[in-house]
Amino acid sequence: MSELYPFLLLPIFDERPWGVRDLRPIYTKIVKEPIGESWLTWGDSCIANGPFAGRTLGEIAKQYRRDLVGSAAVYEDRFPLLVKFLFPAEKLSVQVHPDDAGAQRVGQPCGKTECWYVLQADRGAQVALGLKPGTTLEEFESSIRENRAEALLNWISVHSGDMLYVTAGTVHTIGGGMILVETQQTSDITYRLYDYGRPRELHIKDGIAAIKLDSRAGKVVHNSESDPHVLVRSPFFQVEKMKLREPLQASVSRESPHVVVAIEGAGIIESAGMEPISFTKGEAVVVPASVPAYTVRPQWELDIMRMSLPTGDVKEPQTALG
């Protein structure tokens, strides 16, 4: 029997020039330097409960391997899903992430396909996904050097409740005035293409080489046959959203761990042989693949998102731009 149990992880707050100083309503936190991201399941994320308190998720992945990450993970010693909150007050740089093959050519384990759930959005909030139809890579590269790249991006309006799928190779950026929950492959490889004149390094040559003009990025389209709880299902991750008023009994296959994130309210996670975990908005609990079952008990009401690896032959989701 595995020694593993569900872990409450401490968020890692990442300073970014485009971030915010007031992290409410997710955290009761006002800070001096702008925070752009809260990383919930990175290798350096520290465990807050139980016998492994003080150790990191990365250390446990290297020690327990498939018992933690599951049989569906590509690598047996790396946690396969990175989940974040994003707090953009201003536009992020225009960037692109390589696919798995492109990342491995430069010595990285995997590329970065991601998705963004729009938790909150001000009126007029926008993201950019891909280049405007007909734009060539040569034209785009010229526009970067001429400081007009923003005009060639495909900007779309976003609203609370939208789920956006961003395949590796998609030129993209995020505007200000929103809070996003991001789920992605566990990679931090980014090529910055354009930064509105801010004095940060650009990676134009590598970034242009990573761009895919036929990207499948866009808002995820649901049909009447879709599971209403599933926000997106792709070859890299599955993301669900649930509003709990009664306890949720959940089972875990040995194929994938679960990441349970509170996005509103508070609750308790219970599993056989462990002390109950209290968690609240902005916090994540990782349930290892070797833990057969767990219960989420809302304290009054609790909204959660749950991330896991897909199993079987999964195609990219249907998306639309606009």
N, C-alpha and C positions, 0 to 999 in steps of 0.2 A: 504494500500500500504506500502511495506517495506521501511525503511529508508536507506537500504543498497545501495551501489554503488561500482563500481570497485575500488580496492585498489592497489596502487603502494607500494610495500614492499621494505624496505631497507635490502640489504644482510647482513648476519651475517658471518664474516670471522673467521674460526676456525683454530687455530694453531695446526699443527701436525708435528712430527719429520720427516716424509717422504715427506713433502710438498715442495713448491717452494717459493722463495722470489720475483720473477718476475711474476706477474699475467697476464701479457700481453700474448695473444692478447685479452683476455676477458675483463679485467679491465685495466685502465691506472694507475697501482698501483705497486710500488716496495716497499717492506717492510723489516724490520730488521729480524723478526722471520719467519720461514717457515710456509706458509699457505697451508693446505691440502684441505680444503673444503670451499665453499661458500654456506650457507644454505639460501634458498629463501623463504620457506613457513613453517617455524617452528612456534610453539606457541609463542615464544618470538620475532618473526619478527615484526618490527615496521612499522606502516602505515605512509606513507609520504604525503598523499594528502587528501583534503576534511575535513569535520567536525570531522572525527575520527583520524586525524593526531596526532601522538604521542602515540596512543593506540596500543595494540598488537593484532595480529591475534587470539591468544588464548583467550583474553578478549572478542573479538567480537564473537567468536564461543560460548562461554559460555552464552553470552547475547542473541544472535539472533538465535542460534541453527539451526534448519532445514532451516531457511531462508538463512543461509550462506552455510551450508554443504550439503544440499539436502537430499532427502528421501532415496537415495541409500547408504548413509554413515551408517556404523555400529553403530557409536556413534553419538548422536545428538549434543554433546557439544565439539567435538574435530575436528579440520580440518583434513580431511582424507588422504591427500597426502603431502608427504615431497619431495621437489624437491631441488637438489643440483648441483653445479659444483664441480668436483673433479680434483685436480692438483697433481698427484703423480710424484715426482721426483725419488723416490726409492720404493721398494716393500713395500706394506702394510703388516701388520701381517696376518697370516693365521687364518681365523675366520669362524664362523658359526652363523646364527641367528635362533632361534626357530620359529616354526609355531605358530599359534594363541593359540592352546591348551597348548603348552609348555610354552608360555609366560604368559598365564593366571594362570598357576600353580604356578608361582613365583610372582604373583600380578601385572603383566603388562597387559595393555588393549589389546594388539595385538602383533603378531609376525612381521616378516619382510621379505616379498618377495619384490624383487627390480628388476630394470632393468637398464642397462647402455647403453647409446648411445655414440658411439665413435666419438667425435667431431673432434679430431685431434690425430694422432698417429705417432710416429717416426718409422722408419724402424726397424723391429725386436721386436716391442712392444708385450707383452703377458699378458694374464690373466690366472689364474688357476680356473677351475670349476670342482669340484668333485675329487674323488680319481681315480687312475688308475684302470682299470678293474681287478677284482679279489682280490683287496686289502680288507682285513677284518678290522673291527674296532680295533681288538686286535693288528694287525700289525701296524696300523696307530698310536695307542697310544704308542706302543713301540718306533716307529720312532721319536715321539715327545721327549721322554725322552732321546733318543740317539742322538738328534740334527741332524736328517737326514730326517725330515718330508717332506721337499721340494721335495725330489726325488719321493715321492709317489703321488704327485698331478698331475692332468691332465692339462698340460699347452697347451694353444692354442694361435696362433697368431691372432692379431686383426688389423683392418685397419679402416681408416676414413669411416664413414657411417654404420659400423656394429651396430646392436642392439643385446644386450645380455640379456637374461632372467635368473634371478637367484632366484630360488624358495627357500623359507625357508627350512632349513635343509641341504643346499648345502655347503660343505666345499669350501672356495674360497679365492682368494687373487688377487690383482691387481699389475702389475709391473709398473715400471716408464716409463716416456716418452710418456705420453698421456694426453688428457683432455677429461673428461667424463661428460655427463649430466645424473644424476641419478634420477630416479623416484621410490618411494617406499611407502609402508605402513608407516604411521606416528608412527615410533617406533625407539628408539635408543638402543635397547637391542642387545648386541653383546657379544659373547663368544670368547675370544682370545685364540687360540689353540697353536700358535707357532709364535715366533717373532725373529728368527735368532740370538738369544743371546742378544737382546736388553733388558735392565733391566726393563721390564714392567710386570705387573701381568698377569698370564695365568689363564684360567678357564677350565682346562682340563676335569674334571669330568662332569660338566654341558654341556660343548661343545660336548663331545663324545656322551652324552645321546641325544643331539639334532640332530645329524647327520642322514640324510636319504641317504642310498646308492643308492636308485632308483630315485634320483633327475631328474627332467625334465629340468634342466638348460642347456643352450647352446645358440648359435647364432639363432636368430629368422629366420625361413624360410618363404619366401613369395611365393605365387603362382600367376598365371595369373588372378585369380578372386579376389585377394586382393585389397582393396582400396590403391592406390599408396601413399596416404598421411599417412596411418596408419602404424606406425613402430612396434607397439605391442598392442595387445588386450588380456587381461587376466582377471581372476576373481577379480583382485585388482585394475587395472588401465588400461586406454587406453592412448597411447601416439601417437601424430601426428606430422608431420613436413611439413611445407609449405614455399615456397618462394613466397613472395608477391610483385607484381609490380603494382597491382591495389587494391583498397580497398576491404577488406573482410567483408561481412555482415554475422554476426553469431547470432544464436539464442541459448538460454539456456533453457533447461528443468528444472523443479523444482527437478529433481532427482539428479543433480550433479552440483557443481561449475566448472568453468574452470580456469586453470592456464595457462597464456600466457607468454612465456619466449622468449626474444629476444636473438638469438644466432649469428646474424650478422646484422649490420645496426641499424637503429632507426625508430621509428614510433609513431603514436598517437592512443590512444584508446578513442572512444567517446561512450557515452550512454545517453539516454534521461534524462534531468534534472540534469546533472553533468558537471563540467568543464572538458575539454579534458585533458587526461594524456599523457605526453610525456615520452617515455621509450626507453632505448637503450640497446645495447649488455650487457648481464650479469644481467639484471633486470627482475623481474617478476611482473605481474599484476594478481590479483585474481578477477575473476568475480563471485559474489555470485550467488547461485542457484535461488534466487528470482529476479534477474535482467533478464528481458525477452530477451533482445537483446543488441548487441554492434557492433561497427564497428572498424576494425583495418585499419588504413591508413598508408601505408609505406611512409617514407620520402626518395624518390627515390626507393630504394630496401630494403626489410626487410625479413630476414629469422626468422621464429618463430617455436617453439615447443609448442604444446598445450596438457595439461594433464587433464584428467577427469576420473570420475568413470564409469565403464561399466554398462549397464542396460540389463536386461534379463538374460538368462542362457548362461554364457560365460565359455568356457573351456580354459585350458592352451594352449598357442600357440605351434605350431610345431617348434621344435628346432633341431639343429645338432651340434655336437662337431667337430670342425676342420674348 
